[in-house]
Amino acid sequence: MYLLEHDAKELLAARGIAVPDGVLTDGATLATALPAGPWIVKAQLAAGGRGKAGGIRKTRTVEAVHTAVSEITDMTIRGCPVRECRIEREIMGAQEAYFSLMLDPAAASARVLLAARGGMEIESMAAEGGLLRSAACDPDEPSIAAAAARLAGDLAPPLRSALTAAGSALAAAFCAYECSLLEVNPLFVMSDGRWLAGDAKMITDDNALPRQETLADLLERRAGAYPEVHLKLHHGCDYVVVDPEGEIGLLTTGAGLSMMLIDELRQAGLRPYNFLDVRTGGLRGDPARLVHVLDWIAQGPRVKVVLVNIFAGITDLGEFSRLLLTALQAVPQLKVPVVARLIGNGIEAARTVLGAAGIDVVTDLGIAVGRVRAHLDTSAA
């Protein structure tokens, strides 16, 4: 889960990590209890590049705060509509450093990166020898903290003490919340050695949510900010609207297979509405998950056909087909044709079950895409 900055900072603050005082607003109701000014108004979205896109603004008056919030919440940045802003106290007179932790799955390790200079151009530091320091270590709290201390060891004070302390505190948060990435840029360092997380990018493991009570509670309180992760937590599958104007609803299993299908449809000039990994192995004879998925697809205003693409291993396609028909009957508002491309265990039973309902099963993806295109052409005629 890619946390919004405000939520990431709330989680860090809960573990005693200092962050600038701030409040969250959706623009409709601007919080009256603002922190002490002057202020920075920040767009809240799960993407980088906010500053360059005009989504971060310094303000000196309450009126300017109102104006900035109104204008920023009307923006779309990197394809993401901005719905909320964080208004926080501007930190002045501090040195800006950089600190990040990330998992390196290929090396089964954690990677620590730090720099004595932070800011929007941090990516360019990789080309400037020595500015961006990096070390790999075991992915546990003591090892990460020790690696950070070694990287900061020859820096001048107060950077050395601040980044060493940050390494220890952020390592604890990184492990506690089961993050794959925790980046603080800028990390504000005061002249007396105190430090604050000026910005925070946190990505956590969705699969850890069942044991992450704090994150699960956050997700319930902030379901509107994380709709896809909330759906996964409650329904056991991954579902994301990839094109609100898409014409093809996808009922698919396997994340990689589903992404490949989306790519192939787009290369063919077609517009899929959603990504889905329905995880057929978790259906266990219950059509409820399929009912939810078809209901979500039915909400697509331009969906004209549903493409079912299931590659079955342990899943019995005969049982899946019976569950699919039950789900289709439970979602009468989805009045579009269904194209079924099925391969694997129980294919003949699936042909019989779906054939009796007027749904012809094919095993070739090219044929299935051709049928999808024919339905779209018919609906456009």
Protein Blocks (a to p, Z undefined) as FASTA:
>chain_A
ZZdfklmmmmmmmnopacddddddehlaccfbbcddddddddddddehklmnopaccdfb
fklmmmmmmmmmmpceehiacfbdcdddddehiacddddddddfknopacddddfbecjk
lmmmmmmghkagcdddddbfklmmmmmmmmmmmpccfklmmmmmmmmmmmmmmmmnopab
dcdddddddfkopacdfbacddddfklmmmmmklmmmmmmmmmmmmmlmmmmmnopacdd
fbfkbcbdcddehjklmmmmmmmmmmnopacfbdcdehlmlnnopaklmmmmmmmmmmpm
kbcbdcdddddfkbcfklmmmmmmmmmmmmmmlccddddddedehklmmmmmmmmnopac
dfbfklmmmmmmmmmmmmmZZ
